Amino acid sequence: MSNNDIIVSLDIGTSKVRAIIGEVVNGTINIIGVGSAESEGIRKGAIVDIDQTVHSIRSAVDHAERMVGVQISEVYVGISGNHISLQSSHGVVAVSNEDREIGEEDIDRVIQAARVIALPPEREIIGVVPKQYLVDGQEGINDPRGMIGVRLEVEATIITGAKTGIHNLIRVVEKSELKVAGLILMSLASGQLALSKDEKAVGTVLVDVGAGAATIAVFEQGNLIATSTIQIGGEYISNDISIGLRTQLEIAEKIKLKYGCASVEDSAPDQVFKVTRMGSNVEKEFSQVDLANIIEPRVEEIFQMIRAEVHRLGYSDLAGGYVLTGGTVCMPGVLAVAQAELATSVRIAVPDFIGVRDPSYTSGVGIIQFVSKYMKNRNSGFSKKMATKAVPKKSSESTKPGFIERVKSFFSEFI
């Protein structure tokens, strides 16, 4: 990896599309550009209108480009959703070198061996994440390069997704005149940034509460072991406010962002605002307490559903508790409600970079950190610059044979 690399992440969410430009200087990440645009064409995390989504992506990317003065050509794209699933796999190969020293080729072969699993025709492997390697039966090896052995094994997690979701995601990015450098599982990216090594070791639930969905990721013994998505998020709170105050959804969203408080106890009765009622020009005055009485039951329900889903997954009593991130948890009072409903230790994770100190940026910044670590560990073809001052857009290049395979195999290269 060179001393100065540019990595661009693209987080396509239900409410916002965010493009983040990170510069890696001697292993240190600096966030140098951030672009954000209203997300059109996305419902509950799924693409429902390609043209609108393309417009949102271009708006976010153009915003980031103007901030830094570069033209973005390639992006790492976050992928999530209820179509993502994990399954364990095991690969075994014989070490090929005559001196029995394990090299890159042996690691690539054992990863490919782990990929050989039976899949329904509508599903596709996004990537392979090694949990541990075994050399001649010795367990717990993170990196077997340079070791001497005869038999190399890997215990890995296979990440699969629905072909429709994967291909539509790649399609909208390509139609935005960008090249997909890799697909990154959002849960892995967020975990890279939001969780400490100890939290991932003892067992922690990472919950990303976005506008359209809440994504749950369970980490234990340093690895991602389960993931799930609940189709409920901040949009439901805005909808409740719209109905409760009898106002337009757009106004309700603005009120939520400006005056919203998830806890009635923490809300201020002297914080008042006026709302134009739907179907008339009459304005009515409300207090933050009135608003909190609408918001709190919905936030309680969200965390009750999260707790029930974690219990269903079989991980209801992990030592690390819960770590929250995502745009919805920015609201005052959310942490107090979460602690009451989840009945364990809860904290909110915030990226510690200038310009993105907001839980809604955790996934986007996490992608950059994930890729940076991957590139640092492996001197691969992905370590080229992702943005230059004038890069011609080549849509034909992004659709050439082997491109999908290159994207799919991104995780298989990650150690």
C-alpha positions as CSV (number, residue, x, y, z in Angstrom):
1,M,0.0,0.0,0.0
2,S,1.4,3.4,-0.9
3,N,1.8,6.2,1.7
4,N,-1.1,8.2,0.3
5,D,-4.3,6.5,-0.8
6,I,-7.8,7.7,-1.4
7,I,-10.8,5.4,-0.4
8,V,-14.4,6.4,-1.2
9,S,-17.3,4.7,0.5
10,L,-20.9,4.9,-0.6
11,D,-23.7,4.3,2.0
12,I,-27.1,4.0,0.2
13,G,-29.6,4.4,3.0
14,T,-33.4,4.8,3.2
15,S,-33.3,8.5,4.1
16,K,-29.8,9.6,3.0
17,V,-27.1,8.6,0.5
18,R,-23.7,9.4,1.8
19,A,-20.4,9.5,-0.1
20,I,-17.3,9.8,2.2
21,I,-13.8,10.4,0.9
22,G,-11.0,9.1,3.2
23,E,-7.3,9.7,2.7
24,V,-5.0,7.1,4.2
25,V,-1.6,8.7,5.1
26,N,1.0,6.3,6.5
27,G,-1.8,4.1,7.9
28,T,-3.8,7.0,9.4
29,I,-7.2,7.8,8.1
30,N,-8.3,11.4,7.4
31,I,-11.8,12.2,6.3
32,I,-11.3,14.9,3.6
33,G,-14.8,15.0,1.9
34,V,-18.4,14.2,2.8
35,G,-21.3,14.3,0.4
36,S,-24.9,13.7,1.5
37,A,-28.2,13.7,-0.5
38,E,-31.8,12.9,0.2
39,S,-32.4,9.3,-0.7
40,E,-35.0,8.8,-3.4
41,G,-36.0,5.4,-4.8
42,I,-35.2,3.5,-1.6
43,R,-37.9,2.0,0.7
44,K,-37.0,0.1,3.8
45,G,-33.4,-0.4,2.6
46,A,-34.4,-1.8,-0.8
47,I,-34.1,-0.2,-4.2
48,V,-37.6,0.5,-5.7
49,D,-36.7,3.1,-8.3
50,I,-33.3,2.8,-10.1
51,D,-33.4,6.2,-11.8
52,Q,-34.3,8.1,-8.6
53,T,-31.6,6.2,-6.7
54,V,-29.0,7.0,-9.4
55,H,-29.9,10.7,-9.1
56,S,-29.4,10.6,-5.3
57,I,-26.1,8.8,-5.7
58,R,-24.9,11.4,-8.2
59,S,-26.0,14.3,-5.9
60,A,-24.1,12.9,-2.9
61,V,-20.9,12.1,-5.0
62,D,-21.0,15.5,-6.7
63,H,-21.2,17.2,-3.3
64,A,-18.2,15.2,-2.0
65,E,-16.2,15.9,-5.2
66,R,-16.8,19.7,-4.9
67,M,-15.6,19.7,-1.3
68,V,-12.3,18.1,-2.2
69,G,-11.8,19.1,-5.8
70,V,-11.3,15.6,-7.2
71,Q,-13.4,13.3,-9.5
72,I,-14.5,10.1,-7.9
73,S,-14.1,7.1,-10.2
74,E,-14.4,4.0,-7.9
75,V,-16.3,3.4,-4.7
76,Y,-16.7,0.7,-2.1
77,V,-20.4,0.1,-1.6
78,G,-22.1,-0.9,1.6
79,I,-24.6,-3.8,1.4
80,S,-27.2,-4.8,4.0
81,G,-30.8,-6.0,4.2
82,N,-32.9,-8.9,5.4
83,H,-31.7,-10.9,2.4
84,I,-28.2,-11.2,3.8
85,S,-27.4,-14.5,5.6
86,L,-24.4,-16.1,7.2
87,Q,-23.4,-19.8,7.2
88,S,-20.4,-21.6,8.5
89,S,-18.1,-23.5,6.1
90,H,-14.9,-25.5,6.3
91,G,-12.1,-25.7,3.7
92,V,-9.1,-28.1,3.6
93,V,-6.1,-28.2,1.2
94,A,-2.6,-29.7,1.2
95,V,0.3,-27.2,1.3
96,S,1.7,-27.0,-2.2
97,N,5.3,-25.7,-1.6
98,E,8.1,-28.2,-1.5
99,D,9.5,-26.7,1.6
100,R,6.0,-26.9,3.2
101,E,5.9,-23.1,3.9
102,I,2.4,-21.7,3.7
103,G,2.1,-18.9,1.1
104,E,-0.6,-16.7,-0.5
105,E,-1.5,-19.3,-3.0
106,D,-2.3,-21.9,-0.3
107,I,-4.5,-19.3,1.6
108,D,-6.3,-18.5,-1.7
109,R,-6.9,-22.2,-2.4
110,V,-8.2,-23.0,1.1
111,I,-10.6,-20.0,0.9
112,Q,-11.8,-21.2,-2.5
113,A,-12.4,-24.7,-0.9
114,A,-14.5,-23.1,1.8
115,R,-16.7,-21.4,-0.9
116,V,-17.8,-24.8,-2.3
117,I,-21.2,-25.0,-0.7
118,A,-24.7,-25.8,-2.0
119,L,-26.8,-22.7,-2.7
120,P,-30.3,-22.2,-4.0
121,P,-30.2,-20.7,-7.6
122,E,-31.6,-17.3,-6.4
123,R,-28.7,-16.7,-3.9
124,E,-25.1,-15.7,-4.4
125,I,-21.9,-15.7,-2.3
126,I,-20.9,-12.1,-1.5
127,G,-17.8,-13.1,0.4
128,V,-15.9,-15.4,2.7
129,V,-14.6,-14.1,6.1
130,P,-12.1,-16.5,7.8
131,K,-12.7,-17.1,11.5
132,Q,-9.6,-19.1,12.1
133,Y,-7.0,-21.2,10.3
134,L,-5.7,-24.6,11.4
135,V,-2.2,-25.9,10.4
136,D,-1.8,-29.6,10.9
137,G,-4.6,-29.5,13.5
138,Q,-3.3,-26.5,15.5
139,E,-6.2,-24.2,16.1
140,G,-6.6,-20.4,16.6
141,I,-4.3,-19.2,13.9
142,N,-5.2,-15.8,12.5
143,D,-2.5,-15.6,9.8
144,P,-0.8,-18.8,8.7
145,R,1.6,-17.1,6.2
146,G,5.2,-18.3,6.6
147,M,4.3,-21.2,8.9
148,I,5.5,-24.7,8.1
149,G,2.8,-27.4,7.6
150,V,1.3,-30.1,5.5
151,R,-2.4,-29.6,5.9
152,L,-4.1,-26.1,5.9
153,E,-7.7,-25.7,7.0
154,V,-10.0,-22.7,7.4
155,E,-13.2,-22.2,9.4
156,A,-15.0,-19.4,7.7
157,T,-18.3,-17.6,7.5
158,I,-19.9,-17.5,4.1
159,I,-21.9,-14.3,3.5
160,T,-24.7,-14.8,0.9
161,G,-27.4,-12.5,-0.5
162,A,-30.2,-12.5,-2.9
163,K,-29.0,-12.2,-6.5
164,T,-31.7,-9.5,-7.2
165,G,-30.6,-7.3,-4.4
166,I,-26.8,-7.7,-5.2
167,H,-27.2,-7.0,-8.9
168,N,-29.6,-4.1,-8.5
169,L,-27.2,-2.5,-6.1
170,I,-24.3,-2.9,-8.5
171,R,-26.5,-1.7,-11.3
172,V,-27.5,1.7,-9.7
173,V,-23.8,2.4,-8.9
174,E,-22.7,1.7,-12.5
175,K,-25.5,3.8,-13.9
176,S,-24.2,6.6,-11.7
177,E,-21.0,6.3,-13.8
178,L,-19.0,4.8,-10.9
179,K,-17.1,1.6,-10.7
180,V,-17.7,-0.8,-7.8
181,A,-14.3,-1.5,-6.3
182,G,-16.0,-3.9,-3.7
183,L,-19.1,-4.7,-1.8
184,I,-18.7,-4.4,1.9
185,L,-21.2,-5.9,4.4
186,M,-22.3,-3.0,6.5
187,S,-22.3,-5.0,9.8
188,L,-18.7,-5.8,9.3
189,A,-17.8,-2.2,8.5
190,S,-19.7,-0.8,11.4
191,G,-18.2,-3.3,13.7
192,Q,-14.7,-2.4,12.6
193,L,-15.3,1.2,13.7
194,A,-17.8,1.0,16.5
195,L,-16.6,-2.0,18.6
196,S,-13.4,-2.5,20.5
197,K,-11.4,-5.7,20.2
198,D,-12.5,-6.7,23.7
199,E,-16.2,-6.1,22.9
200,K,-16.0,-8.3,19.9
201,A,-14.2,-11.0,22.0
202,V,-16.6,-11.2,24.9
203,G,-19.8,-10.8,22.8
204,T,-21.6,-7.7,21.9
205,V,-24.7,-6.8,19.9
206,L,-24.2,-3.9,17.4
207,V,-27.5,-2.3,16.3
208,D,-27.7,0.2,13.5
209,V,-31.0,2.0,13.7
210,G,-31.6,3.7,10.4
211,A,-34.7,5.4,8.9
212,G,-36.2,2.3,7.3
213,A,-34.7,-0.6,9.2
214,A,-32.7,-1.7,12.2
215,T,-29.8,-4.0,11.4
216,I,-28.6,-6.3,14.2
217,A,-25.1,-7.8,14.2
218,V,-23.8,-10.2,16.9
219,F,-20.1,-10.4,17.5
220,E,-18.4,-13.0,19.7
221,Q,-14.9,-14.4,19.9
222,G,-13.8,-11.6,17.6
223,N,-16.1,-12.7,14.7
224,L,-19.4,-11.7,13.3
225,I,-21.6,-14.7,14.1
226,A,-25.2,-13.6,13.3
227,T,-27.0,-10.8,11.6
228,S,-30.6,-9.9,11.1
229,T,-32.7,-6.9,9.9
230,I,-36.0,-5.6,11.4
231,Q,-38.1,-3.5,9.1
232,I,-38.7,-0.6,11.5
233,G,-36.8,2.6,12.1
234,G,-36.9,6.4,12.2
235,E,-39.4,6.7,9.4
236,Y,-42.1,5.2,11.7
237,I,-41.4,7.9,14.3
238,S,-41.9,10.6,11.7
239,N,-45.1,8.9,10.6
240,D,-46.4,8.8,14.1
241,I,-45.6,12.6,14.5
242,S,-47.4,13.3,11.3
243,I,-50.5,11.5,12.5
244,G,-50.4,12.8,16.1
245,L,-49.9,16.4,15.1
246,R,-52.0,16.1,11.9
247,T,-49.4,17.6,9.7
248,Q,-47.5,16.7,6.6
249,L,-44.8,14.0,6.8
250,E,-42.1,16.4,5.5
251,I,-43.0,18.9,8.4
252,A,-43.1,16.0,10.9
253,E,-39.6,15.0,9.9
254,K,-38.2,18.5,10.4
255,I,-40.0,18.8,13.8
256,K,-38.5,15.4,14.8
257,L,-35.0,16.5,13.9
258,K,-35.3,19.9,15.6
259,Y,-37.4,19.3,18.7
260,G,-37.6,15.5,19.0
261,C,-36.9,13.8,22.4
262,A,-37.4,10.1,23.0
263,S,-38.0,10.4,26.7
264,V,-40.9,12.3,28.2
265,E,-39.0,12.6,31.5
266,D,-36.1,14.4,29.7
267,S,-38.3,16.7,27.5
268,A,-38.8,20.4,28.2
269,P,-42.4,21.8,28.7
270,D,-41.1,25.3,27.9
271,Q,-39.7,24.2,24.5
272,V,-42.7,25.1,22.2
273,F,-43.2,25.2,18.5
274,K,-46.1,25.8,16.0
275,V,-47.3,23.4,13.5
276,T,-49.5,24.0,10.4
277,R,-52.3,21.5,10.5
278,M,-53.0,19.4,7.5
279,G,-55.9,20.6,5.2
280,S,-55.8,24.2,6.6
281,N,-53.6,27.1,7.3
282,V,-54.3,27.1,11.0
283,E,-51.3,26.8,13.2
284,K,-51.4,25.0,16.6
285,E,-48.8,25.3,19.4
286,F,-47.2,22.2,20.9
287,S,-44.5,21.6,23.5
288,Q,-41.6,19.2,23.4
289,V,-43.5,17.1,26.1
290,D,-46.4,16.7,23.6
291,L,-43.9,15.5,21.0
292,A,-42.1,13.1,23.4
293,N,-45.5,11.5,24.3
294,I,-45.8,10.5,20.7
295,I,-42.1,9.5,20.1
296,E,-41.4,7.5,23.3
297,P,-43.9,4.6,22.8
298,R,-42.5,4.0,19.2
299,V,-38.9,4.1,20.4
300,E,-39.8,1.7,23.2
301,E,-41.4,-0.6,20.6
302,I,-38.3,-0.5,18.4
303,F,-36.0,-1.6,21.2
304,Q,-38.5,-4.2,22.4
305,M,-38.5,-5.7,18.9
306,I,-34.7,-5.5,18.8
307,R,-34.4,-7.4,22.1
308,A,-36.9,-10.0,21.0
309,E,-35.0,-10.6,17.7
310,V,-31.7,-10.9,19.6
311,H,-33.4,-13.4,21.9
312,R,-34.7,-15.3,18.9
313,L,-31.2,-15.5,17.5
314,G,-30.1,-17.0,20.8
315,Y,-27.8,-14.3,22.1
316,S,-29.8,-12.5,24.7
317,D,-27.2,-12.4,27.5
318,L,-23.9,-11.3,26.1
319,A,-21.3,-9.7,28.4
320,G,-20.7,-6.7,26.1
321,G,-24.3,-5.6,26.0
322,Y,-25.5,-3.4,23.1
323,V,-23.8,-0.8,21.1
324,L,-26.1,1.6,19.1
325,T,-25.4,3.5,15.9
326,G,-27.3,5.0,13.0
327,G,-29.2,8.2,12.4
328,T,-32.2,7.5,14.6
329,V,-30.1,7.1,17.8
330,C,-28.9,10.7,17.5
331,M,-32.2,11.9,19.1
332,P,-32.0,13.0,22.7
333,G,-33.4,10.5,25.2
334,V,-32.9,7.4,23.0
335,L,-30.1,6.1,25.1
336,A,-32.2,6.3,28.3
337,V,-35.1,4.4,26.6
338,A,-32.7,1.8,25.2
339,Q,-31.2,1.2,28.6
340,A,-34.6,0.7,30.2
341,E,-35.9,-1.6,27.5
342,L,-32.8,-3.7,26.8
343,A,-32.0,-4.0,30.6
344,T,-28.2,-4.2,30.1
345,S,-25.3,-2.0,29.3
346,V,-25.9,0.2,26.3
347,R,-23.7,2.9,24.6
348,I,-23.9,4.9,21.4
349,A,-21.0,4.7,19.0
350,V,-19.8,7.9,17.3
351,P,-17.0,8.2,14.7
352,D,-14.1,10.2,16.0
353,F,-13.3,12.1,12.8
354,I,-13.7,15.8,12.1
355,G,-16.8,16.3,9.9
356,V,-18.5,13.0,10.7
357,R,-18.9,13.0,14.4
358,D,-22.5,11.6,14.1
359,P,-23.8,8.0,14.5
360,S,-25.4,8.2,11.1
361,Y,-21.9,8.2,9.5
362,T,-20.6,5.1,11.3
363,S,-21.3,2.7,8.4
364,G,-19.7,5.0,5.8
365,V,-16.6,5.7,7.8
366,G,-16.5,2.0,8.9
367,I,-16.2,1.0,5.2
368,I,-13.1,3.2,4.8
369,Q,-11.5,1.8,8.0
370,F,-12.4,-1.8,6.9
371,V,-10.8,-1.3,3.5
372,S,-7.8,0.5,4.9
373,K,-7.1,-2.4,7.2
374,Y,-7.6,-4.9,4.4
375,M,-5.3,-3.0,2.1
376,K,-2.7,-2.6,4.9
377,N,-2.7,-6.4,5.5
378,R,-2.6,-7.4,1.9
379,N,-0.7,-5.8,-1.0
380,S,-3.5,-6.5,-3.4
381,G,-4.8,-4.9,-6.6
382,F,-7.3,-2.8,-4.5
383,S,-4.5,-0.6,-3.2
384,K,-4.6,1.7,-6.3
385,K,-5.9,5.2,-5.9
386,M,-9.7,5.4,-6.0
387,A,-10.0,9.1,-7.1
388,T,-8.0,11.3,-9.3
389,K,-8.4,14.8,-10.6
390,A,-9.6,13.7,-14.0
391,V,-10.7,10.1,-14.5
392,P,-12.6,9.1,-17.7
393,K,-15.7,7.2,-16.9
394,K,-15.7,3.8,-18.6
395,S,-19.1,2.1,-18.2
396,S,-18.0,-0.7,-20.6
397,E,-15.1,-1.6,-18.4
398,S,-17.3,-2.2,-15.4
399,T,-19.5,-4.7,-17.2
400,K,-16.7,-6.8,-18.7
401,P,-16.6,-10.6,-18.0
402,G,-15.2,-11.4,-14.5
403,F,-16.3,-8.1,-12.9
404,I,-19.0,-9.7,-10.8
405,E,-16.6,-12.4,-9.7
406,R,-14.1,-9.8,-8.7
407,V,-16.6,-8.0,-6.6
408,K,-17.9,-11.3,-5.1
409,S,-14.4,-12.4,-4.2
410,F,-13.6,-9.2,-2.3
411,F,-14.3,-10.8,1.1
412,S,-12.5,-14.0,0.2
413,E,-9.3,-11.9,0.0
414,F,-9.9,-10.4,3.5
415,I,-8.0,-12.0,6.3
